[in-house]
Amino acid sequence: MDWKLFITTFWIVFLAELGDKTQLTAMVMTAKSHKMWTVFLSASLALVLVTFLGVLISDAFASFVPEHIIKKISGISFLIIGLLILLNKI
């Protein structure tokens, strides 16, 4: 296992997920239901599944698209999403 990649990925995802709508949704669901473990387990499973699908699709995509093109597509996508958020279109 590449521990440097593991730790870097962990911290990037951890910091990116702090205070996002998924975390806020889990907080609301817990407050409404008072069933902390059910919400924790189901939210964790959902995040694991979404992450797995993202990695699986990315791995397949990266096998036939060069890395520099993927980076450009990602950067442009983030810029477009940021602009749409800024203009209140999303």
C-alpha distance (Angstrom), angle and dihedral (degrees) to the residues before:
residue distance angle dihedral
M1 . . .
D2 3.78 . .
W3 3.82 100.1 .
K4 3.80 94.8 -173.9
L5 3.82 90.3 55.8
F6 3.81 90.3 43.9
I7 3.81 94.0 52.9
T8 3.81 93.9 42.1
T9 3.81 92.2 49.8
F10 3.80 91.7 46.1
W11 3.80 94.1 53.4
I12 3.80 95.2 42.7
V13 3.81 92.4 51.4
F14 3.82 92.6 40.9
L15 3.80 93.0 52.9
A16 3.81 93.1 41.8
E17 3.81 91.8 52.8
L18 3.82 96.7 48.7
G19 3.78 109.0 113.6
D20 3.79 95.3 -4.8
K21 3.79 122.9 142.2
T22 3.81 92.1 -95.3
Q23 3.79 91.5 58.2
L24 3.79 91.5 44.9
T25 3.81 90.4 49.6
A26 3.80 90.6 51.9
M27 3.79 89.5 50.7
V28 3.81 92.0 51.6
M29 3.81 92.6 45.9
T30 3.81 90.5 50.6
A31 3.80 92.7 47.2
K32 3.82 91.5 50.1
S33 3.79 98.2 43.4
H34 3.82 102.6 28.8
K35 3.82 86.0 -143.8
M36 3.79 101.3 122.9
W37 3.80 97.9 170.1
T38 3.80 95.2 47.9
V39 3.80 91.4 51.2
F40 3.81 92.1 43.2
L41 3.80 94.2 50.5
S42 3.80 95.7 43.7
A43 3.83 93.9 45.4
S44 3.81 90.5 46.7
L45 3.79 92.0 50.0
A46 3.81 90.9 48.5
L47 3.81 91.6 50.8
V48 3.81 91.7 47.6
L49 3.82 91.5 49.9
V50 3.82 94.1 47.4
T51 3.81 90.6 47.4
F52 3.81 91.5 48.1
L53 3.80 91.7 51.1
G54 3.80 90.8 48.1
V55 3.80 92.3 50.8
L56 3.80 92.4 44.7
I57 3.80 93.7 49.8
S58 3.81 92.1 43.3
D59 3.79 91.8 51.1
A60 3.80 91.5 51.9
F61 3.81 91.9 44.4
A62 3.82 92.7 48.0
S63 3.80 91.1 54.1
F64 3.82 91.7 70.9
V65 3.84 105.1 21.0
P66 3.83 119.7 68.8
E67 3.81 116.8 -115.0
H68 3.82 95.0 -119.7
I69 3.82 90.5 57.5
I70 3.81 91.5 48.9
K71 3.82 89.5 51.8
K72 3.81 91.4 50.5
I73 3.81 92.4 47.7
S74 3.83 90.3 48.8
G75 3.79 93.1 48.4
I76 3.79 93.7 47.9
S77 3.82 90.7 46.4
F78 3.81 91.7 52.9
L79 3.80 90.8 48.2
I80 3.81 92.0 50.5
I81 3.80 92.8 47.0
G82 3.81 90.9 47.0
L83 3.80 91.3 49.8
L84 3.81 91.9 48.4
I85 3.80 90.8 49.8
L86 3.80 90.5 47.7
L87 3.80 90.3 52.0
N88 3.84 91.5 46.0
K89 3.82 92.0 -118.1
I90 3.81 92.8 128.6
